[in-house]
Amino acid sequence: QVQLVESGGGLVQPGGSLTLSCFGSGLSFFRAVTQWYRQAPGKERELVATISFAGGFQNYADSVKGRFIISGNNVRNTVYLQMNGLKPEDTATYYCYARAFGPPASEYWGQGTQVTVSS
């Protein structure tokens, strides 16, 4: 059974940093495209960053480009989201998502971790 487990959220002051982790149980991130999404209250879920180990690329939303870094450790089967220069508008629940290569292709979501940026 595949599970994505996020951790690392919390309360941080504006300008601060946090690193989120997404551990994949029963899933190889090397055989998947992994993304971080976020959803603030009253807003739609937003794609933040994408990583593909096999494809060797990372992509970012314009709102976080230059501040967030997505990376992974294939041995630990963990994907990270390093968030620097945090702003109040970054406050949201952050979700890890993986689309595993097929056949058949499968999709998985984590339970989410709350990030609050406030003084």
SERO-4910 file (N, C-alpha, C, O; in steps of 0.05 Angstrom, whole numbers):
BEGIN
 pado doro    nc1    nc2    nc3   cac1   cac2   cac3    cc1    cc2    cc3    oc1    oc2    oc3
  Gln    A     17    -24      0      0      0      0     18     25      0     36     27     16
  Val    A     12     43    -18     28     68    -20     17     89     -2     -7     94      1
  Gln    A     36    102     12     29    125     29     49    147     25     73    141     23
  Leu    A     40    171     24     57    195     24     53    209     51     30    215     58
  Val    A     75    213     65     73    225     92     89    250     92    114    250     90
  Glu    A     75    273     96     89    299     97     95    306    126     82    297    145
  Ser    A    116    322    129    123    332    155    139    358    152    147    365    129
  Gly    A    143    373    174    159    397    173    144    423    173    157    444    174
  Gly    A    118    422    173    103    447    174    104    460    202    114    448    221
  Gly    A     94    484    203     94    498    229     90    527    226     82    537    205
  Leu    A     95    542    247     92    571    248    119    584    245    138    576    259
  Val    A    121    603    227    147    617    223    141    646    217    120    653    207
  Gln    A    160    663    225    157    691    220    163    698    191    178    684    178
  Pro    A    152    720    181    159    729    154    189    732    151    203    742    168
  Gly    A    198    722    128    226    722    122    241    697    131    264    693    124
  Gly    A    227    681    146    239    656    156    239    633    136    231    637    113
  Ser    A    248    610    145    251    587    128    239    562    141    238    560    166
  Leu    A    229    544    124    220    518    133    227    498    111    229    505     88
  Thr    A    232    473    119    235    452     99    215    430    104    213    418    126
  Leu    A    198    425     84    179    404     85    190    378     73    207    379     55
  Ser    A    182    356     85    190    329     75    166    313     67    145    315     79
  Cys    A    170    297     46    149    278     37    162    251     34    178    247     16
  Phe    A    155    233     52    166    206     51    147    188     36    123    187     43
  Gly    A    157    173     17    140    154      2    143    126     11    165    114      7
  Ser    A    122    115     22    123     87     31    110     70      9     87     75      1
  Gly    A    125     50     -1    114     33    -22    115     45    -49    102     35    -68
  Leu    A    130     67    -53    132     81    -78    160     90    -83    174     99    -64
  Ser    A    170     87   -107    196     97   -114    193    124   -128    181    125   -150
  Phe    A    204    145   -116    202    171   -129    217    172   -155    212    190   -172
  Phe    A    236    154   -159    251    154   -184    233    146   -207    238    154   -230
  Arg    A    211    132   -201    193    124   -222    167    139   -219    145    129   -223
  Ala    A    169    165   -214    146    182   -211    153    211   -216    176    219   -215
  Val    A    133    227   -222    135    256   -221    122    265   -195     99    258   -189
  Thr    A    136    280   -179    127    288   -153    123    318   -152    140    333   -162
  Gln    A    102    327   -139     95    355   -138     87    363   -110     77    347    -94
  Trp    A     91    388   -103     81    400    -79     59    420    -88     63    436   -105
  Tyr    A     36    417    -75     13    435    -79      8    449    -52     18    441    -31
  Arg    A     -7    471    -54    -15    484    -29    -44    495    -33    -52    501    -55
  Gln    A    -58    496    -11    -85    507    -11    -89    524     13    -87    515     36
  Ala    A    -96    549      8   -102    568     30   -133    568     33   -147    561     15
  Pro    A   -142    576     57   -171    576     62   -186    594     41   -178    616     36
  Gly    A   -207    583     30   -223    597     10   -210    600    -17   -221    613    -35
  Lys    A   -188    586    -22   -174    588    -48   -171    560    -60   -174    540    -46
  Glu    A   -167    559    -86   -163    534    -99   -135    523    -94   -116    538    -88
  Arg    A   -132    497    -97   -106    484    -94    -87    494   -116    -95    495   -139
  Glu    A    -63    501   -108    -43    513   -127    -19    495   -129     -8    486   -108
  Leu    A     -9    491   -153     15    476   -157     39    494   -150     41    517   -160
  Val    A     57    484   -133     79    500   -124    105    492   -138    120    509   -148
  Ala    A    111    466   -139    136    457   -150    134    428   -159    118    413   -149
  Thr    A    150    421   -179    151    395   -191    179    385   -193    198    400   -199
  Ile    A    183    359   -188    209    346   -192    206    319   -205    187    304   -200
  Ser    A    224    314   -224    226    288   -236    254    278   -234    272    290   -246
  Phe    A    259    256   -219    285    245   -217    295    234   -244    317    239   -252
  Ala    A    277    219   -257    284    207   -282    289    227   -304    307    225   -320
  Gly    A    272    248   -304    275    269   -324    295    290   -318    304    305   -335
  Gly    A    303    291   -293    324    310   -284    315    339   -286    331    356   -293
  Phe    A    290    345   -278    282    373   -279    266    380   -254    255    363   -241
  Gln    A    265    406   -250    248    418   -229    234    442   -241    246    456   -258
  Asn    A    210    446   -233    195    470   -242    181    483   -218    176    470   -198
  Tyr    A    177    509   -220    166    524   -198    144    543   -208    145    553   -230
  Ala    A    125    548   -190    105    569   -195    120    596   -194    139    599   -179
  Asp    A    110    615   -209    123    642   -209    123    654   -181    141    669   -174
  Ser    A    102    648   -166    100    660   -139    121    651   -119    126    664    -99
  Val    A    135    628   -125    155    618   -106    183    616   -119    202    610   -105
  Lys    A    185    622   -145    210    620   -159    231    638   -146    226    661   -140
  Gly    A    255    626   -141    276    641   -128    275    639    -98    295    647    -85
  Arg    A    253    629    -87    251    627    -57    249    598    -48    260    591    -27
  Phe    A    236    581    -64    232    553    -57    250    535    -73    256    541    -97
  Ile    A    259    513    -61    275    493    -76    263    465    -70    260    457    -47
  Ile    A    257    451    -92    248    423    -90    271    405    -96    286    409   -115
  Ser    A    274    384    -79    296    366    -83    288    339    -72    266    336    -61
  Gly    A    305    319    -76    298    292    -66    322    276    -60    345    281    -69
  Asn    A    318    256    -43    338    236    -36    327    209    -44    309    199    -31
  Asn    A    338    198    -65    328    173    -76    332    149    -57    316    131    -56
  Val    A    354    151    -41    360    129    -22    340    130      1    330    109      9
  Arg    A    334    154     10    315    156     32    286    157     22    267    158     38
  Asn    A    282    158     -4    256    159    -17    240    182     -5    217    179      3
  Thr    A    252    205     -5    240    229      7    243    253    -12    265    256    -24
  Val    A    222    268    -15    224    293    -31    221    316    -11    204    315      7
  Tyr    A    236    337    -15    237    360      3    227    385    -11    229    387    -36
  Leu    A    217    403      4    211    430     -6    223    450     14    212    454     36
  Gln    A    245    461      6    258    482     22    246    509     16    246    517     -7
  Met    A    236    522     36    221    547     32    236    569     47    239    568     71
  Asn    A    246    588     32    261    611     43    246    637     38    229    638     20
  Gly    A    252    657     53    239    683     49    209    681     50    195    693     34
  Leu    A    199    667     70    170    662     71    155    688     76    163    706     90
  Lys    A    131    689     63    114    712     65     87    703     76     80    679     75
  Pro    A     71    721     87     45    714     98     27    700     77     11    683     83
  Glu    A     30    708     52     14    695     30     23    667     24      9    653      8
  Asp    A     44    657     36     52    629     33     37    611     53     39    587     52
  Thr    A     22    624     71      6    608     90    -14    591     76    -30    600     61
  Ala    A    -13    565     82    -30    545     68    -25    518     80     -6    513     95
  Thr    A    -42    499     72    -36    471     76    -21    461     52    -30    465     29
  Tyr    A      2    448     56     19    439     34     15    409     31     17    394     51
  Tyr    A     11    400      6      7    372      0     28    362    -19     36    375    -37
  Cys    A     36    337    -14     54    323    -32     37    305    -50     17    293    -41
  Tyr    A     44    305    -75     29    289    -95     49    274   -113     70    286   -120
  Ala    A     43    249   -119     61    234   -137     44    220   -158     23    208   -152
  Arg    A     54    222   -182     42    207   -205     62    187   -214     82    193   -227
  Ala    A     57    162   -206     75    140   -212     72    131   -241     50    130   -252
  Phe    A     95    124   -253     95    115   -281     81     88   -282     81     72   -263
  Gly    A     68     83   -305     54     58   -308     70     39   -326     94     42   -329
  Pro    A     56     19   -337     27     16   -332     21     -1   -307     37    -18   -300
  Pro    A     -2      5   -294    -18     28   -299     -7     52   -283      5     48   -262
  Ala    A    -11     76   -293     -3    100   -278    -22    103   -254    -45     97   -255
  Ser    A    -10    112   -232    -26    116   -207    -19    142   -195      3    153   -198
  Glu    A    -38    153   -180    -35    179   -167    -39    176   -137    -56    160   -128
  Tyr    A    -23    191   -122    -24    190    -93    -22    218    -81     -7    235    -91
  Trp    A    -36    222    -59    -35    248    -45    -27    242    -16    -35    222     -4
  Gly    A    -12    261     -4     -7    260     24    -30    273     39    -49    284     27
  Gln    A    -28    273     66    -49    283     83    -47    314     87    -66    326     96
  Gly    A    -25    325     80    -21    354     82     -7    362    108     -9    348    128
  Thr    A      7    384    107     20    395    130     16    426    130     19    438    109
  Gln    A     10    437    153      2    465    154     27    483    157     45    477    173
  Val    A     28    503    141     49    524    143     36    550    148     19    559    132
  Thr    A     44    563    169     32    590    176     55    610    179     74    606    194
  Val    A     53    631    163     73    652    164     61    677    176     43    690    164
  Ser    A     70    683    200     57    705    215     77    716    236     93    701    247
  Ser    A     75    742    241     91    753    262     75    754    288     85    763    309
***
